[in-house]
Amino acid sequence: MKKTHVIALLAFTIGLNAQQKSTKQSYSYSLNEAIEYALTHNYSAINAARDIDAAKEKKWETTTIGLPQINAAVGYQNNIKLQKSLIPAEFFGGQPGEFAEVAFGTKQNMAASATLSQLIFNGSYLVGLQSAKVYLQISENAKIKTNQEIREMVINAYGNVLLADESITILEKNKANLEKTLNETNQIFKNGLIEEENVEQLQITLATIKSAQENVKRQKTIATNMLKLVLGIAMENDLTLTDKLNALAQNNIDLGLTQAPFLVENTIDYKIQENVVQSNKLLVLLQKSNALPTLAAAYNFGYNAFGNQFQFFNSNQHWLNYSNVGLSLNVPIFSSLGRSAKTQQAKIALEQSKTKMLQVEQTLKLQFEKAKSDYEYSLEQLNTTKSSLTLAERIENKQQTKLKEGLSSSFDLSEAQRQLYTAQQNYLQAMLDVINKKATLEKIVTQN
């Protein structure tokens, strides 16, 4: 019996693992494909799109305030014990000064009514309609801003994975070359042509490379998971990148981007601040509109029925109908300058937003100049580090030859190798910087 339970548990576990494996998905994207995917599936992008939908509903909600409204009501009352009143008893032939208890009404009451109301004029409503449009514009601009930030995050995360990938490849190549050199050097030492320290120095360098390689592998896992998070992909799914770091760096060399005129009013940050100014203008109008009269109309229609028995749904029940129409005019006269104070506060907020607009304009210009400078410097560094890498490779090759010929020590070779490894990483970082710095510059100058 116990064996049966164990077998059943194993079968359940195997089935569960198989089910989990079957639901695991694989993704393969170029950088552009990853950006397109993220703009739809990133968590922030999804909520930003929902904000637009909510703003559209809010706009319609505001519009309906000025449209006809119909409300219906049905009421039922059971007077378990009717309220009594006292009236002079002499009305019924009693003695003067005495009072008689009289109950007015019926035990069962029911009423049904409908009201049609229409707002004719309300200054706040007119301002509200304009505010709803601005609110929708704010949500749409916020979506554009979110898309730009997601695009930059995808580029940065994608590049970090490629950087780790290239680093692993280079470290693997360096390790293979170093192992070959170590074997040759060890053989020379066994022949008694060099000191043992030469072998030990190469062993230290090899151990450092192996440690760095394992660390980069862990960093690649973290970078890949970060990219999955930005894309909106579950961590357990597989993700393959089809672009290469060198090709992306070359594709992102665009000197025309730094030469195009910068129009600050076309940036999304400037447009968002314009929305803030426009909102504050409407707030001033709203406070002023509170001093205007409001006019509304209403039409009521209904039926009442009474009886001592619950017979309201019988065909012989008598219903009494009524109807009325009316206008309501509300005229603000004096608020002890309360409305004036609110209007002045709104005007101050408007002036503050205008000042903030100037600050945003100057800040954007400064950000553009910095992003432009950083991008131009990254292009210069790409050429510089590439030349440095070529020189470092040449120096390292010469030191290897000298070591084999007994003209140099492993210390000189290790120093040349460290210089080479640094040049390799600098070149990889320079390629990544070109990609990232261009993304930052595009984020500032792109309109949507």
C-alpha positions in Angstrom: 0.0 0.0 0.0 2.9 2.3 0.9 4.6 1.6 -2.4 1.4 2.5 -4.2 1.3 5.9 -2.6 4.9 6.5 -3.5 4.4 5.5 -7.1 1.3 7.8 -7.3 3.2 10.7 -5.8 6.0 10.2 -8.3 3.6 10.0 -11.1 1.9 13.2 -9.9 5.3 15.0 -9.6 6.4 13.9 -13.1 3.0 15.0 -14.6 3.3 18.4 -12.8 6.8 19.0 -14.1 5.7 17.9 -17.6 2.8 20.4 -17.4 5.1 23.2 -16.3 7.5 22.4 -19.1 4.7 22.4 -21.6 3.6 25.9 -20.6 7.1 27.3 -20.8 7.5 29.6 -23.8 10.5 30.7 -25.8 11.0 34.2 -27.3 13.5 35.4 -29.9 13.8 39.1 -30.6 16.0 41.7 -32.3 16.3 45.0 -30.6 13.5 46.6 -32.7 11.2 43.6 -32.2 11.9 43.7 -28.4 10.9 47.4 -28.3 7.7 46.8 -30.2 6.8 43.9 -27.9 7.5 46.0 -24.8 5.4 48.9 -26.0 2.4 46.5 -25.8 3.3 44.1 -23.0 5.3 46.1 -20.5 3.3 46.5 -17.3 3.6 50.3 -17.2 2.6 50.5 -20.9 -0.5 48.4 -20.2 -1.6 50.7 -17.4 -0.8 53.8 -19.4 -3.1 52.6 -22.1 -5.8 51.9 -19.4 -5.3 55.5 -18.2 -6.3 56.7 -21.6 -9.4 54.5 -21.6 -10.3 55.8 -18.2 -9.8 59.4 -19.3 -12.2 58.8 -22.3 -14.8 57.5 -19.9 -14.2 60.5 -17.6 -14.7 62.8 -20.5 -18.1 61.2 -21.4 -19.1 61.2 -17.7 -18.5 65.0 -17.6 -20.4 65.4 -20.9 -23.5 63.6 -19.5 -23.9 66.1 -16.7 -25.4 68.5 -19.2 -27.6 66.0 -21.0 -31.2 65.1 -19.9 -31.4 63.0 -16.8 -34.4 60.6 -16.1 -34.9 59.1 -12.7 -37.7 56.9 -11.5 -38.8 56.0 -7.9 -41.3 53.6 -6.4 -42.2 53.8 -2.7 -44.4 51.6 -0.5 -45.5 52.4 3.1 -47.3 50.3 5.6 -48.6 52.3 8.5 -48.7 49.6 11.1 -50.3 52.2 13.5 -51.6 55.4 12.1 -50.4 58.6 13.7 -53.2 60.3 15.6 -54.0 64.0 15.9 -56.2 65.9 18.4 -58.9 68.2 17.2 -61.7 70.0 19.2 -64.4 67.5 20.1 -67.1 70.1 19.5 -66.6 69.6 15.7 -68.2 66.2 16.2 -70.9 67.4 18.7 -68.7 67.1 21.8 -68.3 69.4 24.7 -66.3 72.6 24.2 -62.7 72.4 25.5 -62.6 68.6 24.9 -60.4 67.0 22.2 -61.0 64.0 20.1 -58.3 61.6 18.7 -58.5 61.4 14.9 -56.2 59.3 12.6 -55.6 60.7 9.1 -54.6 58.6 6.1 -54.8 54.9 5.1 -52.8 52.0 6.3 -51.4 51.1 2.9 -49.7 53.7 0.6 -47.8 53.3 -2.6 -46.3 55.9 -5.0 -44.5 55.8 -8.3 -42.9 58.8 -10.0 -40.5 59.8 -12.7 -38.4 63.0 -13.1 -36.9 64.5 -16.2 -34.3 67.1 -15.4 -32.2 69.3 -17.7 -29.3 71.6 -16.9 -29.8 74.8 -18.9 -26.8 76.9 -17.8 -23.9 76.2 -15.5 -20.5 77.9 -15.9 -18.8 75.2 -14.0 -20.1 72.6 -16.4 -18.7 74.4 -19.5 -15.3 74.6 -17.8 -15.6 70.9 -16.9 -16.1 70.0 -20.5 -12.8 71.7 -21.4 -11.1 70.2 -18.5 -12.1 66.7 -19.5 -10.5 67.3 -22.9 -7.3 68.5 -21.3 -7.4 65.4 -18.9 -7.5 63.2 -22.0 -4.6 65.0 -23.5 -2.6 64.6 -20.3 -3.2 60.8 -20.3 -2.2 60.6 -24.0 1.0 62.6 -23.4 1.7 60.4 -20.4 1.4 57.3 -22.6 3.9 58.8 -25.0 6.3 59.6 -22.2 5.9 56.1 -20.8 6.6 54.6 -24.3 9.8 56.7 -24.6 11.0 55.6 -21.2 10.2 51.9 -22.0 12.1 52.2 -25.3 15.2 53.5 -23.5 14.9 50.8 -20.8 14.7 48.1 -23.4 17.7 49.4 -25.2 19.7 49.6 -22.0 18.7 46.1 -20.8 19.1 44.6 -24.3 22.6 46.1 -24.5 23.6 44.8 -21.0 22.7 41.2 -22.1 24.8 41.6 -25.3 27.7 43.1 -23.3 27.6 40.1 -20.9 27.4 37.7 -23.9 30.4 39.3 -25.7 32.4 39.4 -22.4 31.8 35.6 -21.9 33.0 35.0 -25.5 36.1 37.1 -25.1 36.9 35.6 -21.7 36.5 32.1 -23.1 38.9 33.0 -25.9 41.4 34.5 -23.5 41.2 31.5 -21.3 41.9 29.1 -24.2 44.9 31.2 -25.3 46.2 31.5 -21.8 45.9 27.7 -21.2 47.8 27.1 -24.3 50.5 29.6 -23.3 50.6 28.0 -19.8 51.1 24.5 -21.2 53.9 25.7 -23.5 55.5 27.7 -20.6 55.2 24.7 -18.3 57.0 22.6 -20.8 59.8 25.1 -21.2 60.1 25.2 -17.4 60.4 21.4 -17.3 63.2 21.7 -19.8 64.9 24.0 -17.3 65.0 27.1 -19.6 62.9 29.4 -17.4 62.1 29.9 -13.7 59.0 28.3 -12.0 57.7 31.8 -11.2 56.9 32.3 -14.8 54.5 29.3 -14.7 53.0 30.4 -11.4 52.3 33.9 -12.7 50.4 32.5 -15.6 48.4 30.2 -13.3 47.4 33.3 -11.2 46.2 35.1 -14.3 44.3 32.0 -15.5 42.5 31.7 -12.1 41.5 35.3 -12.3 40.0 34.9 -15.8 38.0 31.8 -14.7 36.6 33.7 -11.8 35.7 36.7 -14.0 34.1 34.4 -16.5 31.8 32.8 -13.8 30.9 36.2 -12.5 30.0 37.5 -16.0 27.8 34.4 -16.5 25.9 35.3 -13.3 25.6 38.9 -14.4 24.2 37.8 -17.7 21.5 35.9 -15.9 20.5 39.0 -14.0 20.6 41.2 -17.1 18.4 38.7 -19.0 15.9 38.6 -16.2 15.9 42.4 -16.1 15.2 42.5 -19.8 12.4 40.0 -19.3 10.9 42.3 -16.7 11.0 45.3 -19.0 9.5 43.3 -21.8 6.7 41.9 -19.6 7.9 38.3 -20.0 7.7 35.8 -17.2 11.1 34.9 -15.7 10.8 31.2 -16.3 10.4 31.6 -20.1 13.4 31.5 -22.5 14.6 34.6 -24.2 17.1 34.7 -27.2 18.6 37.9 -28.6 19.3 37.9 -32.3 21.2 41.1 -32.6 25.0 41.4 -31.9 26.7 44.2 -30.0 29.1 45.3 -32.7 26.3 45.4 -35.4 24.1 47.5 -33.1 26.9 49.9 -32.3 27.6 50.4 -36.0 23.8 50.9 -36.7 23.6 53.5 -34.0 26.3 55.8 -35.5 24.3 58.7 -36.7 26.0 62.1 -36.8 22.9 63.7 -38.4 21.2 63.3 -35.1 23.6 65.8 -33.4 23.3 68.3 -36.3 19.5 68.6 -36.5 18.0 71.7 -34.8 16.5 71.1 -31.4 12.9 72.3 -31.1 12.1 72.3 -27.4 8.3 72.9 -28.0 8.1 69.5 -29.8 9.4 67.5 -26.8 6.9 65.5 -24.8 8.1 67.0 -21.5 7.3 70.5 -22.8 3.9 69.4 -24.0 3.2 67.9 -20.6 4.0 71.1 -18.9 1.8 72.9 -21.4 -1.0 70.7 -20.2 -0.3 71.8 -16.6 -0.5 75.5 -17.6 -3.7 74.8 -19.5 -5.2 73.0 -16.5 -4.4 75.9 -14.2 -6.0 78.3 -16.7 -9.2 76.3 -16.6 -9.0 76.3 -12.8 -9.1 80.1 -12.8 -12.1 80.0 -15.1 -13.7 77.5 -12.8 -13.4 79.7 -9.8 -14.7 82.7 -11.8 -17.7 80.6 -13.0 -18.8 80.0 -9.5 -20.0 83.6 -9.4 -22.3 83.0 -12.3 -26.0 81.9 -11.9 -27.1 78.4 -12.6 -30.3 77.5 -14.3 -32.0 74.0 -14.4 -35.4 72.7 -15.4 -37.3 69.6 -14.2 -40.6 67.8 -15.1 -42.2 65.4 -12.6 -44.9 62.9 -13.2 -46.3 60.3 -10.8 -49.1 58.2 -9.3 -50.3 57.7 -5.8 -52.5 55.0 -4.4 -54.0 54.5 -0.9 -56.0 51.8 0.9 -56.4 49.9 4.1 -55.7 46.6 2.2 -52.7 45.7 0.0 -54.6 45.7 -3.3 -52.4 47.9 -5.4 -52.0 45.4 -8.2 -55.8 44.7 -8.6 -57.5 46.0 -11.6 -60.0 48.0 -9.6 -57.3 49.9 -7.6 -57.7 53.6 -8.0 -54.5 55.5 -8.8 -54.2 59.3 -8.5 -51.8 60.9 -10.9 -50.0 64.2 -10.7 -47.4 66.2 -12.7 -45.5 69.4 -12.5 -42.8 71.4 -14.3 -40.4 73.9 -12.7 -37.3 76.0 -13.1 -34.5 76.5 -10.6 -32.3 79.5 -10.7 -29.5 79.9 -8.2 -27.7 83.3 -8.1 -24.6 83.7 -6.0 -24.7 87.2 -4.3 -22.2 87.5 -1.6 -19.6 85.1 -0.2 -17.6 87.4 2.1 -14.9 87.5 -0.6 -14.4 83.7 -0.3 -14.8 83.2 -4.1 -12.4 86.0 -4.8 -9.7 84.4 -2.5 -10.1 81.1 -4.4 -9.8 82.9 -7.7 -6.6 84.6 -6.6 -5.2 81.3 -5.4 -5.9 79.8 -8.8 -4.2 82.7 -10.5 -1.1 82.3 -8.4 -1.0 78.6 -9.3 -1.2 79.6 -13.0 1.7 82.0 -12.7 3.7 79.3 -10.9 3.0 76.8 -13.7 4.2 79.5 -16.3 7.4 79.9 -14.3 7.8 76.2 -14.2 7.3 76.2 -18.0 10.4 78.5 -18.4 12.4 76.2 -16.1 11.4 73.1 -18.1 12.4 74.8 -21.3 15.8 75.7 -20.1 16.3 72.3 -18.5 15.4 70.5 -21.7 17.9 72.6 -23.6 20.6 71.8 -21.1 19.7 68.1 -21.2 19.9 68.1 -25.0 23.3 69.7 -25.0 24.6 67.2 -22.4 23.0 64.2 -24.3 24.5 65.5 -27.5 27.9 65.9 -26.0 27.7 62.4 -24.4 26.8 60.8 -27.6 29.6 62.6 -29.6 32.0 61.5 -26.9 30.8 57.9 -27.1 31.5 57.9 -30.8 35.0 59.3 -30.2 35.6 56.7 -27.5 34.5 53.9 -29.9 37.3 54.8 -32.3 39.8 55.4 -29.5 39.2 52.1 -27.7 39.2 50.2 -31.0 42.7 51.5 -31.8 43.8 50.8 -28.3 42.5 47.2 -28.6 44.5 46.7 -31.8 47.7 48.0 -30.1 47.1 45.9 -27.0 46.7 42.8 -29.1 49.9 43.5 -30.9 51.8 44.1 -27.6 50.4 40.9 -26.1 51.5 38.9 -29.1 55.0 40.3 -29.0 55.3 39.5 -25.3 54.2 35.9 -26.0 56.9 35.6 -28.6 59.5 37.1 -26.3 58.5 34.7 -23.5 58.9 31.7 -25.8 62.3 32.9 -26.9 63.4 33.6 -23.4 63.7 37.4 -24.0 61.0 38.3 -21.5 59.3 37.0 -18.3 55.8 36.0 -17.6 55.4 39.1 -15.5 55.8 41.2 -18.6 53.4 38.9 -20.4 50.8 39.2 -17.6 51.0 42.9 -17.6 50.5 42.9 -21.4 47.6 40.5 -20.9 45.9 42.7 -18.3 46.3 45.6 -20.6 44.7 43.6 -23.4 41.8 42.5 -21.1 41.2 46.1 -20.1 41.2 47.2 -23.7 38.7 44.5 -24.6 36.3 45.5 -21.9 36.7 49.2 -22.7 35.9 48.5 -26.4 32.8 46.5 -25.4 31.7 49.2 -23.0 32.3 51.8 -25.7 30.0 50.0 -28.1 27.3 49.8 -25.4 27.8 53.5 -24.6 27.1 54.4 -28.3 23.9 52.5 -28.2 22.7 53.9 -24.8 23.8 57.5 -25.4 22.0 57.6 -28.7 18.9 56.2 -27.0 19.1 59.0 -24.4 19.5 61.7 -27.0 16.6 60.2 -29.0 14.4 60.2 -25.9 14.8 64.0 -25.6 14.3 64.9 -29.3 11.6 62.4 -30.3 8.1 63.8 -30.4 6.2 60.5 -29.9 
